[in-house]
Amino acid sequence: MATFFFSAKQINETEVMLVVLGLIDVVMIANLLIMVIIGGYETFVSRLHLEGHPDQPEWLSHVNAGVLKIKLSTAIIGISSIHLLKTFINAENMSEHTIKWQVIIHAVFLGSALAMVWVDRIMTQTLAMNRAQHAARH
């Protein structure tokens, strides 16, 4: 039976890489959904009280809106990177216009993630300075 499956169509190296990258892409999207659901619930609705539980995600102990945004943007960049890698592997079957726009979109994801990190850092520093000034007054 297995011989029939492999003799029906010869699979080349590029097709195998594209299938594997597609699976990685699906797993990353599923992880992104889980992160949004759990992190969003923990941040905006109610605490899950998973402290000390063996299945608690490491990042959940210090999640807030800023951390969640950065984690999401990092995950989106990872997904975009996998998609771009698939495009480059299959470049002979893609138009130059499509490749150009995928690179531009990926660059926009990178730029927006860097902007979010920069804004989050400024906000964190400002809050720390305000706390220090408030503590010095009292």
C-alpha positions in Angstrom: 0.0 0.0 0.0 2.8 2.4 0.9 4.6 1.6 -2.3 1.5 2.6 -4.3 1.3 5.9 -2.5 4.8 6.9 -3.2 4.9 5.6 -6.8 1.7 7.5 -7.8 3.5 10.8 -7.6 7.1 11.6 -7.0 7.5 14.3 -4.4 10.4 16.6 -4.8 12.4 18.5 -2.1 10.6 21.8 -2.7 7.2 20.3 -2.2 8.3 18.6 1.0 9.7 21.9 2.3 6.5 23.8 1.4 4.3 21.2 3.2 6.5 21.3 6.3 6.5 25.1 6.3 2.7 25.0 5.9 2.4 22.8 9.0 4.7 25.1 10.9 2.6 28.1 9.8 -0.6 26.3 11.0 0.9 25.5 14.4 2.1 29.1 14.8 -1.3 30.5 14.0 -2.9 28.1 16.5 -0.4 29.2 19.2 -1.3 32.8 18.4 -5.0 32.1 18.9 -4.3 30.4 22.2 -2.1 33.3 23.3 -4.8 35.8 22.4 -7.5 33.9 24.1 -5.7 33.1 27.3 -3.7 36.4 27.5 -6.7 38.5 26.7 -8.9 36.7 29.2 -6.2 37.0 31.9 -5.6 40.7 31.1 -9.1 42.1 30.5 -11.6 39.7 32.2 -10.4 37.7 35.2 -7.4 36.0 36.6 -7.1 32.3 35.8 -5.2 31.4 39.1 -2.7 29.1 37.5 0.2 29.9 39.7 2.2 26.8 40.4 0.3 24.7 37.9 2.6 22.7 35.6 0.7 23.8 32.5 1.0 27.5 33.2 2.6 29.4 30.3 5.8 31.2 31.5 4.7 34.5 30.1 1.3 34.4 31.8 2.7 35.4 35.2 3.7 38.8 34.0 1.1 39.5 31.3 -0.3 42.9 30.7 -1.6 44.8 27.7 1.9 45.9 26.7 3.4 42.5 27.0 0.4 40.9 25.1 0.8 43.4 22.2 4.5 42.7 21.9 4.0 38.9 22.1 1.3 39.2 19.4 3.4 41.3 17.1 6.3 38.9 17.6 4.0 36.0 16.7 2.7 37.8 13.6 6.2 38.5 12.5 7.1 34.8 12.9 4.1 33.8 10.9 4.9 36.4 8.2 8.5 35.1 8.1 7.4 31.5 7.5 5.0 32.7 4.8 7.8 34.7 3.2 10.1 31.8 3.3 7.5 29.7 1.6 7.3 32.4 -1.1 11.0 32.5 -1.6 11.2 28.7 -1.9 8.4 28.7 -4.4 9.6 31.9 -6.1 9.7 30.5 -9.7 5.9 30.0 -9.5 5.2 33.5 -8.1 5.0 36.8 -9.8 7.6 39.5 -8.9 4.7 41.8 -8.0 3.4 39.3 -5.4 6.9 38.8 -3.9 7.5 42.5 -3.7 4.2 43.1 -1.8 4.8 40.3 0.6 8.3 41.7 1.5 6.7 45.2 1.9 4.0 43.8 4.2 6.6 41.9 6.2 8.7 45.1 6.6 5.6 47.0 7.8 5.0 44.2 10.4 8.6 44.6 11.6 8.3 48.4 11.7 5.1 48.4 13.6 6.5 45.9 16.1 9.5 48.1 16.7 7.3 51.1 17.1 5.1 49.2 19.7 8.3 48.1 21.6 9.6 51.7 21.6 6.2 53.1 22.8 6.0 50.4 25.5 9.5 51.2 26.7 8.8 54.9 26.9 5.5 54.2 28.8 7.3 51.9 31.3 10.1 54.4 31.9 7.6 57.2 32.4 5.6 55.1 34.9 8.8 54.2 36.8 9.8 57.9 36.9 6.3 58.9 38.2 6.4 56.2 40.9 9.9 57.3 42.0 8.8 61.0 42.1 5.7 60.0 44.1 7.7 57.9 46.5 10.2 60.8 47.0 7.4 63.2 47.9 5.9 60.9 50.5 
